[in-house]
């Protein structure tokens, strides 16, 4: 009986980790497909702690969605978010935290720039109505390269740490 309970707990943890992986993938896909409604649904409905450094800090998901819509939801902004190396820890049945590596690339066809970032996401997750969602996140940029492609030959505008 005890062994069966242990197995059930282990399976529940594995299912939670997989659900969180899928949540983060939905977040990245919603960003790249310019889908603010799908992005909003990745976060809990109540108070959140979203810290995106120079882009701002938000206490509710709608603040982040407004900024995303304003800055990223344009045909001339082409983005790619690649999350990797998830380190997810389940705290209990309804709480978890995780760290993800991010490789981000943006092409701005109006400004004629290409930006690449390396960063880490430090997330907290909470189950809301049985569904895992992001309750807190901090994106810490570790590297940045910005190029001008305006004259047909890439020119470095910035390269280095954040």
Number of C-alpha atoms within 10 A of each C-alpha: 6 7 8 9 10 11 12 12 13 12 12 14 17 13 12 23 21 12 15 25 20 13 20 19 17 16 23 20 17 19 21 18 15 20 17 20 11 16 21 19 16 21 25 21 15 10 13 18 17 22 19 16 11 9 12 11 16 19 15 19 23 16 14 21 20 13 15 18 14 10 11 22 18 12 10 14 18 17 21 16 18 16 20 14 10 17 13 19 16 17 12 10 13 16 18 22 20 18 20 20 19 22 17 16 18 19 20 18 14 10 12 15 19 22 18 17 20 18 19 19 19 17 20 20 25 22 17 16 9 9 15 24 25 27 26 22 22 18 20 18 19 13 14 17 17 20 18 19 17 13 8 8 9 14 14 13 12 13 14 10 11 13
